[in-house]
Amino acid sequence: MPDLPETEALIRKMISFWSKALKSRRLHVGMDEAHGLGRGRYQTLHGPESESSLMTRHLKLVSSIAKEYNLHPMMWSDMFFRMTNSGHVYYDFNSPFPKGIEDQIDKDTILVYWDYYNDDQNFYEDMIARHLDLGPQAWFAGGAWKWLGFHSGN
């Protein structure tokens, strides 16, 4: 429920706590898995609004509160990609970002590009370029895994 005073109060409590609990001044605010943002009760109370508009407005609030506590916010970037297409596909290169969205994202917020599945260098270069279309800072979070484990069993 973005925009509610209770939501802002909760965010302030969380950020205040973590600003005291951690030495790092970087705070990963997540903001992923927000599929259907603005639907349900929010839409009943406020009417329809685009997910990207709600997400960028909420991010501005979270980022501004983080800055009040001298924290530098970071967030998973996949929701900006998923909101550009009706199928909510992360790796859709054909759907453009909403016009002006890059101006709505705080330039001090680091967008973190996660990818654990691809093995093609060109793919990564294209995704990083798309991230840089959204803002001046992009970090990469990769992972190494193997479904059957790292031991071959032989």
Order of alpha helices (4+ residues) and beta strands (2+ residues): alpha-beta-alpha-alpha-beta-alpha-alpha-beta-alpha-beta
